[in-house]
Amino acid sequence: MRQTEHENITTSVYSKNTPDDVLTARIAHLSFIQGVVARMATNSFYLKGWSVAILTGLFTLAVHDADGLFTYLAFLPLIAFWILDAYFLHLEKIYRQLYLKVSTGKISSDHFVMDGRLVEKEVPSVTRLAFSKTMVSFYGSMLLITIGIHSIKHSIFFW
C-alpha cells in the first residue's frame, strides 16, 4: 500500500517522538506564537502613532475653524483607538499566555495549536486592560489635552 506525499509528511511530523523531534516542534510552535505576539505589539504601536497624528490634525483644523467643530470630532478617534489598542493588548496577552503554556509543556506542540481561546480566561478582559496604568497614562493624557483644547476653543474657562 503506497502513501501519498502528504501522508508521509504528516506521519513523519506526528509519529516521531524522539527528544530532538519534540524539541524542534516546540521551537517551531513557539516561533509561530512569538510572531503573533510581535504583530499585536506592532499593531498597538501603530495605533498610538495614528491616534497622535489624527488628533494633531483635528486640533490644527479646530484652530482654523470658527465654530470648533473639529474639537468635537477629536473625541471619536480617540475613543476608537483606545478600544482598539486595548483589544490588541488583550490578544497580545492571550498569545503570551499561550507561549508560556507551550514552553512549559502544558500545551503540546504536536499539532501547533494557535487557538487563543484555550488560555483566554487566564488574561485580563479588554475593559480591564483599557483602564490599565499604561493605557490610561497614554489615552488619558490625550483625553485631557482634547478636553483642554475643546474648553479653550469654546471658552468654557474664562481666564
SEGULO-337757 format. One line per field, with one value per residue: residue number from 1; residue in one letter; x, y, z of N, C-alpha, C, CB in turn. Coordinates in steps of 0.1 Angstrom, whole numbers, plus 2048, in hexadecimal, padded with zeros to 3 digits. Glycine has a CB too. Example, Ala and Ser with C-alpha at 12.3 -4.5 7.8 and 13.67 -1.06 7.14 Angstrom:
% residues 2
n 1,2
res a,s
nc1 884,880
nc2 7C7,7EA
nc3 84E,847
cac1 87B,889
cac2 7D3,7F5
cac3 84E,847
cc1 884,881
cc2 7DF,800
cc3 84E,84F
cbc1 871,88D
cbc2 7D3,7FA
cbc3 85A,839
% end
This chain:
% residues 159
n 1,2,3,4,5,6,7,8,9,10,11,12,13,14,15,16,17,18,19,20,21,22,23,24,25,26,27,28,29,30,31,32,33,34,35,36,37,38,39,40,41,42,43,44,45,46,47,48,49,50,51,52,53,54,55,56,57,58,59,60,61,62,63,64,65,66,67,68,69,70,71,72,73,74,75,76,77,78,79,80,81,82,83,84,85,86,87,88,89,90,91,92,93,94,95,96,97,98,99,100,101,102,103,104,105,106,107,108,109,110,111,112,113,114,115,116,117,118,119,120,121,122,123,124,125,126,127,128,129,130,131,132,133,134,135,136,137,138,139,140,141,142,143,144,145,146,147,148,149,150,151,152,153,154,155,156,157,158,159
res m,r,q,t,e,h,e,n,i,t,t,s,v,y,s,k,n,t,p,d,d,v,l,t,a,r,i,a,h,l,s,f,i,q,g,v,v,a,r,m,a,t,n,s,f,y,l,k,g,w,s,v,a,i,l,t,g,l,f,t,l,a,v,h,d,a,d,g,l,f,t,y,l,a,f,l,p,l,i,a,f,w,i,l,d,a,y,f,l,h,l,e,k,i,y,r,q,l,y,l,k,v,s,t,g,k,i,s,s,d,h,f,v,m,d,g,r,l,v,e,k,e,v,p,s,v,t,r,l,a,f,s,k,t,m,v,s,f,y,g,s,m,l,l,i,t,i,g,i,h,s,i,k,h,s,i,f,f,w
nc1 808,807,811,806,818,811,806,81D,82D,81C,81B,836,83A,829,82D,846,857,86E,886,893,882,86B,874,87B,862,855,864,860,844,843,84F,83C,828,835,838,81D,819,82C,820,808,813,81F,809,7FC,80F,80E,7F4,7F5,806,7F6,7E0,7EB,7F3,7DA,7CB,7DB,7D9,7BD,7BB,7CA,7BA,7A4,7AD,7AC,792,774,75D,767,761,772,77D,76A,769,781,77F,774,787,79A,78E,787,7A1,7AB,79C,7A1,7BD,7BD,7B1,7C4,7D9,7CE,7CC,7E7,7F0,7E1,7EE,808,804,7FC,815,824,818,81D,839,83F,835,81B,807,807,81D,817,803,806,7F7,7E4,7D0,7C2,7AD,7B0,7BE,7B3,7A3,7B5,7C1,7BF,7A0,795,78A,794,7AF,7AF,7AD,7C5,7E4,7F7,7E8,7D6,7E7,7F1,7DB,7CA,7D7,7D7,7BB,7B7,7C6,7B6,79E,7A6,7AE,795,787,794,790,774,770,76A,778,77D,797
nc2 7F4,815,835,857,875,88A,87B,86E,883,88D,876,874,88C,889,86F,86A,86A,871,881,897,89C,8A4,8BB,8CB,8CE,8DC,8F4,8FE,902,915,92A,931,93A,94F,960,969,977,98B,998,9A2,9B4,9C6,9D0,9DD,9F1,9FF,A08,A1B,A2E,A36,A40,A57,A66,A6A,A78,A8E,A99,A9F,AB1,AC6,ACD,AD6,AED,AFF,AFE,B0F,B09,AF3,AD8,AC2,ABC,AAE,A98,A8C,A7B,A63,A53,A50,A41,A2A,A21,A1C,A06,9F3,9F0,9E5,9CD,9C1,9BF,9AD,996,992,98C,974,963,964,956,93D,937,934,91D,90A,90A,900,8E7,8E1,8E4,8D1,8CE,8BF,8C3,8DD,8F1,90F,91B,934,934,920,92A,941,949,94D,965,989,99B,9AD,9C6,9C9,9CB,9E2,9F6,9F4,9FE,A06,A0A,A1D,A32,A3A,A3D,A4B,A62,A6D,A70,A84,A99,A9D,AA4,ABC,ACC,ACD,ADA,AF3,AFC,AFE,B11,B09,B0B,B29,B3C
nc3 800,7F6,803,800,7F9,80B,820,828,832,846,857,85D,86C,883,88D,897,8B5,8C0,8D6,8C9,8B4,8C0,8CE,8B8,8AC,8C1,8C2,8A8,8AA,8BF,8B3,8A0,8B0,8BC,8A7,8A3,8BB,8B7,8A1,8AC,8BF,8AE,8A0,8B5,8BA,8A1,8A3,8B8,8AC,896,8A4,8B0,89A,88C,89F,8A2,889,889,89D,893,87D,88C,898,883,87C,87F,890,89F,899,895,8AD,8BA,8AA,8AF,8C5,8BD,8AD,8C0,8D5,8C6,8BE,8D7,8E0,8CC,8D0,8E9,8E4,8D2,8E4,8F6,8E5,8E1,8FB,8FF,8EC,8F6,90E,903,8F7,90E,91A,906,905,91E,91C,923,910,8F3,8D7,8C2,8AE,8A7,8B4,8B2,8BE,8D0,8E1,8F4,909,910,925,939,937,93C,935,918,91F,939,932,923,936,943,953,93F,928,930,937,91E,90C,91D,922,908,906,91A,90F,8F8,903,910,8F9,8EC,900,901,8E7,8E6,8F9,914,92C,93C,93C
cac1 800,810,80C,808,822,80B,805,82B,831,814,820,844,83A,822,82F,853,856,87C,887,897,876,862,87A,87A,854,852,86B,858,837,845,852,830,821,83C,834,810,81C,833,817,7FF,81A,821,7FC,7FA,818,808,7E7,7F9,80B,7EB,7D7,7F1,7F3,7CD,7C7,7E2,7D2,7B0,7BE,7CE,7AE,79C,7B2,7A8,783,76D,755,76E,75B,77C,780,761,76D,78D,77C,770,792,7A1,787,788,7AE,7AD,795,7A9,7CA,7BB,7AE,7D1,7E0,7C7,7D0,7F5,7F1,7DD,7F9,813,800,7FE,823,829,813,824,847,840,830,80D,800,810,821,815,7FB,809,7EA,7E5,7C2,7C3,7A2,7B5,7C4,7AD,79D,7C0,7C6,7B5,797,798,786,79E,7BC,7AD,7AF,7D1,7EC,7FE,7DF,7D0,7F1,7F2,7CE,7C4,7DE,7D1,7AE,7B8,7CA,7AB,794,7AC,7AD,787,782,799,789,766,770,764,77F,77F,7A3
cac2 800,821,841,863,87E,890,871,86C,88F,88D,86B,877,896,886,862,869,870,872,88E,8A1,8A0,8AB,8C8,8D2,8D2,8E6,900,904,907,921,935,935,942,95C,968,96F,981,997,9A0,9A9,9BF,9CF,9D6,9E7,9FC,A07,A0F,A27,A38,A3B,A49,A64,A6D,A6E,A82,A9B,A9F,AA4,ABD,AD0,AD2,ADC,AFB,B07,AFD,B19,B04,AE9,ACB,AB8,AB8,AA4,A8C,A86,A71,A56,A4A,A4D,A36,A1E,A1C,A16,9F9,9EA,9ED,9DC,9C0,9BB,9BB,9A1,98B,990,984,966,95B,962,94B,931,935,92F,90F,901,909,8F7,8D9,8DF,8E2,8C9,8D4,8B5,8C8,8EB,8F8,91D,920,93C,931,916,931,94F,94C,94F,972,993,99E,9B9,9D1,9CB,9D0,9F0,9FF,9F1,A0A,A0B,A0F,A2A,A3D,A3F,A42,A54,A6F,A72,A75,A90,AA3,A9F,AAC,AC9,AD3,ACF,AE4,B00,B00,B02,B1A,B04,B11,B37,B40
cac3 800,7F5,809,7F9,7FE,816,82B,82D,83A,853,85F,862,876,88F,892,89D,8C2,8C6,8DD,8C0,8AC,8C9,8D0,8AC,8AA,8CB,8BE,89D,8B0,8C7,8A9,89A,8BA,8BE,89B,8A6,8C5,8B1,898,8B5,8C4,8A3,89E,8C0,8B7,896,8A7,8BF,8A3,88E,8AC,8B2,88D,888,8A9,89F,87D,88C,8A5,889,876,896,89A,877,87A,887,89B,8A6,897,895,8BA,8BD,8A2,8B5,8D0,8B7,8AA,8CD,8DC,8BE,8BF,8E5,8E1,8C3,8D6,8F4,8DD,8CE,8F0,8FB,8DD,8E4,908,8FC,8E5,900,917,8FB,8F6,91B,91B,8FC,909,92A,919,927,903,8EB,8CA,8B8,8A3,8A5,8B8,8B3,8C3,8DC,8EB,8FE,915,910,933,942,936,93F,92A,910,927,944,92C,91E,941,94A,955,933,91F,935,937,911,907,926,920,8FC,909,921,905,8EF,90B,911,8ED,8EA,909,8FD,8DA,8E8,904,920,937,93A,943
cc1 809,809,80F,813,81D,80A,813,830,829,819,82E,844,834,826,83C,852,864,87D,88B,88B,86D,867,879,86C,851,858,864,84B,839,849,846,828,827,83A,827,812,822,829,80D,806,81C,814,7F9,803,813,7FC,7EB,7FE,7FF,7E2,7DE,7F0,7E5,7C8,7CE,7DC,7C5,7B1,7C2,7C3,7A5,7A0,7AD,799,77D,765,75B,768,765,780,776,764,779,78A,779,77C,79A,79B,788,796,7B1,7A7,79D,7B6,7C8,7B8,7BB,7D9,7DB,7CC,7DF,7F7,7EC,7E8,806,810,801,80C,828,824,81A,832,849,83A,822,803,80A,812,81E,80D,7FC,7FC,7ED,7D8,7C4,7B8,7A6,7B9,7BD,7A8,7A9,7C6,7BB,7AC,79B,795,790,7AB,7BB,7AF,7BB,7DA,7F2,7F4,7D9,7DA,7F2,7E5,7C7,7CA,7D9,7C3,7AE,7BC,7BE,7A0,799,7AA,79E,782,787,792,77B,765,768,76A,781,78B,7A6
cc2 80C,82D,84D,86B,885,887,86E,877,88F,882,86E,882,891,878,861,870,870,880,899,8A6,8A8,8B9,8D0,8D7,8DD,8F4,906,909,914,92D,93A,93E,94F,965,970,97A,98D,99F,9A8,9B5,9CA,9D7,9E0,9F3,A05,A0F,A1C,A32,A3E,A44,A56,A6C,A72,A79,A8F,AA1,AA5,AB1,AC9,AD6,AD9,AEB,B04,B07,B07,B13,AF8,ADB,AC0,AB4,AAD,A96,A84,A7B,A63,A4E,A47,A41,A29,A18,A16,A08,9EF,9E7,9E4,9CE,9B9,9B7,9AE,994,988,988,976,95E,95A,957,93E,92D,92E,920,906,8FF,900,8E9,8D7,8DE,8DB,8D0,8CA,8BA,8D7,8F3,907,923,927,93A,928,91D,93F,952,94F,95D,97D,996,9AB,9C6,9D4,9D0,9DE,9FA,9FB,9FE,A0F,A10,A1C,A35,A42,A45,A4C,A62,A75,A77,A82,A9C,AA7,AA7,ABA,AD1,AD6,ADA,AF2,B05,B05,B0B,B15,B09,B20,B3C,B4E
cc3 800,7FB,800,800,80B,822,831,836,847,85C,865,86D,883,894,89A,8AB,8C9,8CC,8D3,8B8,8B4,8CC,8C4,8A9,8B4,8C7,8B2,8A2,8B7,8BE,8A2,8A4,8BC,8B2,89D,8B0,8BF,8A8,8A1,8BB,8BA,8A0,8A8,8BE,8AC,89A,8AF,8B6,89B,897,8AE,8A5,88A,892,8A6,893,880,895,89C,881,880,898,88F,875,884,893,8A2,8A5,898,8A3,8BF,8B6,8A8,8BF,8C9,8B4,8B7,8D4,8D3,8BE,8CD,8E6,8D8,8CA,8E2,8EF,8D9,8DA,8F6,8F3,8DF,8F1,907,8F6,8EE,90A,910,8FA,903,91D,912,901,916,928,91D,91B,8F9,8DD,8BF,8AC,8A1,8A8,8B9,8B8,8D0,8E6,8F6,90B,917,91E,93D,941,938,932,923,918,932,93E,927,92A,94A,94A,948,929,923,935,929,90C,910,925,913,8FE,911,918,8FC,8F7,90D,905,8EA,8F3,905,8F0,8DC,8F5,911,92D,934,942,940
cbc1 7F6,812,812,7FB,827,7FD,7FF,834,82E,805,821,84D,831,814,82F,85E,84D,887,892,8A2,870,860,888,87F,84B,857,87A,856,831,851,85D,827,820,84B,834,806,824,83F,80F,7FA,828,826,7F0,7FD,826,805,7DF,804,814,7E3,7D5,800,7F7,7C3,7C9,7F1,7D0,7A8,7C8,7D9,7A6,79B,7C2,7AF,77E,765,748,76E,755,788,780,752,76F,796,76F,769,79C,7A0,778,785,7B8,7A6,787,7AB,7D0,7AE,7A5,7D8,7E0,7B8,7CE,7FD,7E8,7D0,7FC,815,7F2,7F7,82B,823,804,823,84C,839,839,808,7FA,80A,82F,80D,7ED,80E,7E5,7E8,7B9,7C4,796,7C0,7D3,7A1,795,7CB,7CC,7BC,789,790,778,7A0,7C0,79F,7A3,7D9,7F8,805,7D3,7CB,7FF,7F7,7C5,7C6,7ED,7D1,7A6,7C2,7D5,7A4,792,7BA,7B3,77F,787,7A8,789,75E,76B,764,78C,772,7AF
cbc2 800,823,843,86B,888,895,864,86A,89C,88B,85E,87C,8A2,886,858,870,868,870,88D,89C,893,8A4,8C6,8C9,8C6,8E2,8FE,8F8,8FC,91F,931,929,93A,959,960,964,97B,992,996,9A0,9BB,9C8,9CB,9E0,9F7,9FE,A06,A23,A31,A30,A42,A62,A64,A62,A7D,A97,A94,A9A,ABB,ACB,AC6,AD5,AFB,B02,AEF,B22,AFF,AED,ACB,ABC,AC4,AA8,A8F,A90,A76,A59,A51,A5A,A39,A22,A27,A20,9FA,9F1,9FA,9E0,9C2,9C5,9C6,9A2,98E,99E,98C,966,961,970,94E,933,942,937,90F,907,917,8FE,8CF,8EB,8EF,8BB,8D8,8AA,8C4,8EE,8F2,923,914,94A,92C,90E,933,950,940,945,974,9A0,9A0,9B9,9CF,9BE,9C7,9F2,9FF,9E6,A07,9FF,A05,A28,A37,A34,A37,A50,A6E,A66,A6A,A8F,A9E,A92,AA5,AC8,ACB,AC2,AE1,AFE,AF4,AF6,B28,AF4,B0A,B3F,B37
cbc3 80C,7E6,817,7F7,7F4,813,827,822,832,84F,857,857,871,88C,887,895,8CB,8BB,8E8,8B6,8A6,8D7,8D5,8A0,8AC,8D8,8BA,892,8B9,8D1,89F,896,8C8,8BF,88F,8AA,8D1,8A8,88F,8C0,8CA,896,89E,8CD,8B4,88A,8B0,8CA,899,888,8BA,8B6,882,889,8B7,89C,873,894,8B0,87F,870,8A3,89A,86B,87D,87F,895,8B4,889,88D,8C4,8B9,894,8BB,8D7,8AA,8A0,8D6,8DE,8AF,8BC,8EF,8DC,8B6,8DB,8FD,8D1,8C5,8FB,8FA,8CE,8E5,913,8F3,8D8,907,91C,8ED,8F3,927,918,8EE,90C,936,91F,930,8FD,8E8,8CA,8BE,8A5,897,8C5,8A5,8C4,8D8,8E3,8F9,913,906,938,940,927,944,930,903,92D,94B,921,919,94A,942,95F,92D,91D,944,93B,907,904,935,91F,8F1,912,92D,8FD,8EB,919,915,8E1,8ED,917,8FA,8D0,8EA,900,920,93A,93E,93F
% end
